[in-house]
Amino acid sequence: MTLVLTIALGLALTYVVLLAALLVTRPRGNLLAEALRLLPDLLRLLRRLAGDARVPRAARVRLWLLLGYLAIPIDLVPDFVPVLGYADDAIIVSLVLRSVVRHAGAPVVRRHWPGTDDGLAALGCLTGLQLSQPHGTGRIAPATPA
């Protein structure tokens, strides 16, 4: 009985830590609405990046896991949880894309982006990275707050 209680407490503590991490890393501002507007283009981008052999294998695995998570109707955070309930998918997509862009590079994301330049700029705000055409070094830089 003690082992079951210990495991349950460990899982509950892990879940609370995960919720706290999601709350801390959530995008600021009205980016949830932007993420919903970008959803069709974003899903095409994820599929294209996951199928591109030039993207590192670890990043492609993360993308396929993300696509699987998005396809499953069960959320990591239930929708009735205030603030995070509806935003968990956008937060997780943002974190995975940030990781993929850092490993694959912004040019790869630009090449596969099916939407408009404004949509790519909004995706840059969502991920916190500069995805528009770089000026100067071509390195990925954090997006500047508006």
C-alpha positions in Angstrom: 0.0 0.0 0.0 2.9 2.4 0.8 4.4 1.8 -2.6 1.1 2.6 -4.4 0.8 5.8 -2.3 4.4 6.8 -3.0 3.9 6.3 -6.8 0.6 8.3 -6.7 2.2 11.1 -4.9 5.2 11.1 -7.3 2.9 11.2 -10.3 0.8 14.0 -8.7 4.0 16.0 -7.9 5.3 15.5 -11.5 2.0 16.7 -12.9 2.0 19.9 -10.7 5.6 20.6 -11.7 4.6 20.2 -15.4 1.7 22.6 -14.9 4.0 25.1 -13.4 6.5 24.8 -16.2 3.7 25.2 -18.8 2.5 28.3 -16.9 6.0 29.8 -16.8 6.8 29.1 -20.5 3.4 30.1 -22.0 3.5 32.8 -24.7 2.6 36.3 -23.4 -0.1 38.4 -24.8 -3.0 37.3 -27.1 -0.8 34.7 -28.9 -3.4 31.9 -28.3 -5.7 33.6 -30.9 -2.7 33.9 -33.2 -1.9 30.2 -32.8 -5.5 29.2 -33.6 -5.4 31.4 -36.7 -2.2 29.8 -37.8 -3.3 26.2 -37.1 -3.9 25.0 -40.7 -0.5 26.4 -41.9 1.2 25.2 -38.7 0.0 21.6 -39.2 1.3 21.6 -42.8 4.6 23.0 -41.6 4.9 20.3 -38.9 4.2 17.5 -41.4 6.7 19.0 -44.0 9.4 19.4 -41.4 8.9 15.9 -40.0 9.3 14.5 -43.5 12.4 16.5 -44.4 15.6 14.4 -44.2 17.7 17.6 -43.8 16.1 18.2 -40.4 18.1 16.4 -37.7 16.6 13.0 -36.7 16.0 14.0 -33.1 14.0 17.1 -34.2 12.0 14.9 -36.6 11.2 12.5 -33.8 10.0 15.4 -31.7 7.8 16.6 -34.5 6.2 13.1 -35.1 5.6 12.8 -31.3 4.0 16.3 -31.4 1.8 15.3 -34.3 0.7 12.2 -32.5 0.0 14.2 -29.3 -2.1 16.7 -31.3 -4.1 13.8 -32.9 -5.0 12.3 -29.6 -8.2 13.8 -28.2 -7.0 13.6 -24.6 -5.2 16.8 -23.5 -2.2 17.0 -21.1 -4.1 19.7 -19.2 -7.9 19.3 -19.2 -9.9 22.1 -20.7 -11.6 23.1 -17.5 -8.3 24.2 -15.9 -8.2 28.0 -16.0 -5.7 29.7 -18.4 -3.8 26.5 -19.3 -6.7 24.3 -20.2 -7.1 25.7 -23.7 -3.5 26.9 -24.1 -1.6 23.6 -23.5 -1.6 22.6 -27.1 -0.3 26.0 -28.2 2.3 26.0 -25.5 3.6 22.5 -26.4 3.6 23.3 -30.1 5.6 26.5 -29.3 8.2 24.6 -27.2 8.7 21.9 -29.8 8.9 24.4 -32.7 11.4 26.5 -30.8 13.6 23.4 -30.3 13.2 22.3 -33.9 14.1 25.8 -35.2 17.2 25.9 -33.1 18.4 22.6 -34.4 17.2 22.8 -38.0 17.6 26.5 -38.6 15.2 29.3 -39.5 15.9 28.9 -43.3 14.4 25.4 -43.2 11.3 26.6 -41.5 11.0 29.5 -44.0 11.4 27.1 -46.9 8.6 24.9 -45.6 6.2 27.6 -44.4 3.0 27.3 -46.5 1.4 30.6 -45.3 1.9 34.3 -45.6 4.8 36.4 -44.4 2.6 37.8 -41.7 1.8 34.3 -40.6 5.5 33.5 -40.4 6.1 36.6 -38.3 3.2 35.6 -36.0 4.8 32.1 -35.7 8.1 33.9 -34.8 6.2 35.7 -32.0 4.7 32.5 -30.8 8.0 30.7 -30.6 10.0 33.7 -29.4 12.4 33.4 -32.4 13.1 35.6 -35.4 11.9 33.7 -38.4 11.7 36.5 -41.0 14.6 37.0 -43.4 17.7 37.7 -41.2 19.7 40.9 -41.6 23.4 40.4 -41.2 24.7 37.2 -39.8 21.8 34.9 -40.6 21.8 33.5 -37.1 18.6 32.8 -35.2 17.9 35.5 -32.7 15.2 35.9 -30.0 12.3 37.9 -31.3 12.2 41.4 -30.0 9.1 42.4 -28.0 6.7 44.7 -29.7 
